[in-house]
Amino acid sequence: MMGNQFADIAALVADRNGNVIAEAGNNSKPPLGDPTQHAELVAVANAAKHVSPETLAACTLYTSAEPCCMCAGAVYWTGIGRVVYALSEHALLGLTGDHPENPTFSLPCREVFAHAVRRRASAVVQPPSAQVGNQSHPARKLLHLQRLT
């Protein structure tokens, strides 16, 4: 996000057993970043390179913020079966405001998935923080990854 005011976005893809298949931090900040390289998009693209579509359908994308419409499209096209995020797009917009480093569509990923015609769209969950407190929960790795970026 902007400067040192907020932590960067991080994402990981875990299989049904909680094994991490792919992970990524945000690489979209100017001046050297690529605005299309959001953590969620990079993580799901890398996962799609390493496992079958059947495996992806049983995977979960864990991310610190709700996927934007671009990243939701990547989730849809890769066939990831479930999305779990901590901070909603609406809440992120409330934190960043109309900041030039966070141009947003203010479009929840649920709405993107609701318009899917190819197959059943991904399930979307905002978990209670108590679930993430479990040391074996894949989101714990995400929180660690977020601190490293």
Sequence and secondary structure as in RCSB ss.txt:
>XXXX:A:sequence
MMGNQFADIAALVADRNGNVIAEAGNNSKPPLGDPTQHAELVAVANAAKHVSPETLAACTLYTSAEPCCMCAGAV
YWTGIGRVVYALSEHALLGLTGDHPENPTFSLPCREVFAHAVRRRASAVVQPPSAQVGNQSHPARKLLHLQRLT
>XXXX:A:secstr
  TTTS   EEEEE TTS EEEEEE    TTTS TT  HHHHHHHHHHHHS HHHHHT EEEEEE   HHHHHHH
HHHT  EEEEEE HHHHHHHH S TT       HHHHHHT  SS   EEE   HHHHTSTTSHHHHHHHHHHH 
